[in-house]
Amino acid sequence: MTIELRIAHTADLDSEMRSAIRKLLYSAFGNMTADAFENALGGVHALLLDDGSELISDGQLIGHASVVQRQLLAGGRALRTGYIEGVAVHPGRRRRGHGARMMAVLERVVRSAYQLGALGASPDGARLYAARGWQRWQGPTAALTPAGIRRTPSKDGWIYVLPAAQQDLDLSGEIVCDWRNGELW
């Protein structure tokens, strides 16, 4: 059995692959919403396929992660940010390095194309990200909403960043995300 890592932009995903991604994400996250799925689209995807399966024509999708462009405000600057979304590994394939393999590819994208990487971590995911050099944002979180900047205290302590460009970021300052449907972070 061979595990193949593919990289593709959302524009290059056919309907079968999009369906496989949706199925994987919905099974991995019991509280997945249509908005959360949409938020994982529009960027670069890391896809892990097991070629020993007949479930989809190109193999069974066992892992997915994507990086999409967002604007975050920190330190008085708007930062072009590669935001990591939809990191999931099939439950029967976890703890085998698949998440790290996908993150390595997306971190290269972040470091090459963005000023900052960011993500919202689950308790399990936080261990992976911290081990890879992502830093927990220690300051308050907020979102730029149609009604102005609003605090998002439930996300305090769950946002991780990966500085990509040479810059000094005060991790204890406020960080503000742009507006989108569904979960803001």
Summary of the structure (lengths in Angstrom):
residues: 185
radius of gyration: 16.3
end to end distance: 36.3
largest distance: 52.1
contacts: 569
relative contact order: 0.17
helix: 29%
strand: 36%
